Amino acid sequence: MTEKKINKPHPGSFRDPAGRVFIDANGKLSRVIYETGKDDYEFLMRSGLYSRLVEEGLLIPHQEARERPESAHKIIFPSEVDFISYPSEWCFSQLKDAALIQLKILELALQYKMILKDGSAYNMQFYKGHPVLIDTLSFTAYTGPIWNGYLQFCRHFLAPLCLMSLIDPRLGLLHHVFPDGIPLDLARNQLSFRGLLHPGIATHIVLHSLFKRQNGCFNKQHRKKPDNLFAIIDDLKRTLTGLNLLLKESDWSDYEATETEYRNAKSGIIREILAMAKPTGVWDLGANIGSMSRIVGDVPVLAIDSDHSCVEKNYRLTRENKEKNILPLVIDLFALNEGGGWQGNERLSLFARGPVDTVLALALIHHLVFMNNLPLEMIRDFFAGVCEKLVIEFVPPDDPLAEKMSAGRTVILNSYNERNFEKIFSNRFRLILKRKIPRSNRAVYFFQKI
């Protein structure tokens, strides 16, 4: 393969002294392995663990550079992940699947006399439709019964999943407030008495929040039992498997089941536009359960919605259909994180993870205008900042849903009309195609950024 010149270190990679991720001039990633990480990396490669994990789709594959770099042991080139997402953006089932996969990786590592250094959810990403470990340097030789990542795993996975399952799935958003995982004492204080009595929760959350052990769950008695780590992994798996989310209907999670004729007509128009646009990547904003995402084709699709029930349904569909290109995420366009971690650069904002070739904004604009008082000029500038091609559905003010949302908003209604929409958007976009949707008063526009 052609090796890329390394330009600068990735702002989210600095915590591991064994290596660091760099970005080349073309935005491609490389991982430098320092001498301090040499022994663990070579053990991983010769033990057979790397090959086993890659074969089972549990670890991101990589290629090694042909030449050894100066002042380092090796450079590897990981396979590209279409979109880097964060635990606060995952629905319940995504976080649960990532947790169970990490435990499976831990079990396999132990079979090869290695162990994960930590239990971070940020080391997991969705690759070809399922969670994988992306940190090749997460492994070290196993020398004893302690797993130093145990408490971190409980904070990053078990605590938020308990809160999402037993209280409200929206509590997964706490991951952004607590980037190193939800404090166990906070989780304990939020859970009901019934939840606290659950054996797994009592063991892995309540006891640790009370005793505040910082270096794992092992007391002196545990240290005398080498097999105890396997028992704890089994108990974590049972606890996680027993946590489920009763999928409740929200205001919008059953929306796509209505008005079938209108939806079929719109789908035909979108197919026509996509054939013209030939997108290389798509962000479907306000994706609901992903019906339009599924007609895009094989290119990567980011299916964004702020409704947790919609994203949960969408992810379950991608899992059931074994779809590799669609990534549903819980993201509210009006509560976008501006980045986080050290100096605000360790975790990137949505904008910093873009732009994308094509945006679908279907049945979205009236939400932006009437629910959030957003002027058309600001909507236009937002889209111009994140994409080159825009497929947008205009919902007129006399549409039943728009009328319901716009009740009492006279000032906004004065400027919200189709003619003004076209005039304002023409300042940043060139109109390629406009199609009226049969059996409705709505229209779909295909714009190209000027």
Order of alpha helices (4+ residues) and beta strands (2+ residues): beta-beta-beta-alpha-alpha-beta-beta-alpha-beta-beta-beta-beta-alpha-alpha-alpha-alpha-alpha-alpha-alpha-alpha-alpha-beta-beta-alpha-beta-beta-alpha-beta-alpha-alpha-alpha-beta-beta
